[in-house]
């Protein structure tokens, strides 16, 4: 006879503590089987087989596995297609219900609908909970119940709505006894899934209060050591709790809290305007921009050989580490869309391949903000001057010299285009398209 269990399906919530869905699953009387699926619908599209995000997830799963082994349990880890994996589990267990946390991205919603339909065929219920954000979907809305499209009023309502209730943690540890007891299951190796280790260290998930306290005075300077928290990848994959981070920010630094709210603002935009997650500009008139889309120039931008040191430093940092400082992200994005007149979607896709902390909502929101096509975006005529940005935020060239060591050698290229010529051209192209709307 098959054992009766509930399934806790981990996705982007890779931790056992303060996990909403896990808490509700464990509180039930039925033993809980943890599950993670290395989803081939996602992995098969990754061209880089040294993708460090897969390595990060694998390491996080192994950490969860070790914690569960200590209490005589295990996590079922599978590599394959979710529909096939759930059919396999339905044969192995008498599943009463499947519990998981919300995922707001277009593919995730389609996947969850497919799984829900399979489960319904077997009279298995499917329950999802809010976990990766403090406020989601339609929880922060205008008085007329329409979504905000400007950040400042959204953030004010977000803060006004906040209370201890929304930051309360879920005491999952009290119910660890209810994990299903079975022998350890093997976690698929990276090699088995066709990937390989890089083994360079990942950012720490320990949030240092000193960094948050000084955040507004250090966050814009890429050469500053520990100037930012580097928690992006941990928030992306849920190895830390957003409630814990938001509570600390609330008590220490409003500027850092605003960065967390920007993340939720873009999640809200993606949910209410799903077209932005499918390659469309938030402002339809920006579809009329006559992008140059020069492939040779795009390649120089990708590899950090544009002749603009702050731009090249940022792209080289991204390629080498999977990280790019937030100030520099804005500079390189402005350069691609304004100086080179290359479609923001090209840059968005490149960042999606390379960023360790890649998240559809924030990546799309950031690129459309710079291009001017997004909600609450920078005006199209705002064009970053890379030289002034470098002088203001890296005046000692500490960051630039780290990533562009040949800066003063003959091997370093001349600028791909002059700033003034690029600015004039961008204003003409954007102006022409937007005047015609």
Helices and strands as residue ranges (DSSP letters): E 4-10, H 20-27, E 32-39, H 40-43, H 52-69, E 75-80, H 82-92, E 94-101, H 106-121, E 125-129, H 151-161, H 164-167, G 172-178, H 209-213, H 215-218, H 232-237, H 242-252, H 254-272, G 274-278, G 284-288, H 295-303, H 309-321, H 326-334, I 335-339, H 344-354, H 360-371, H 386-393, H 398-403, H 419-435
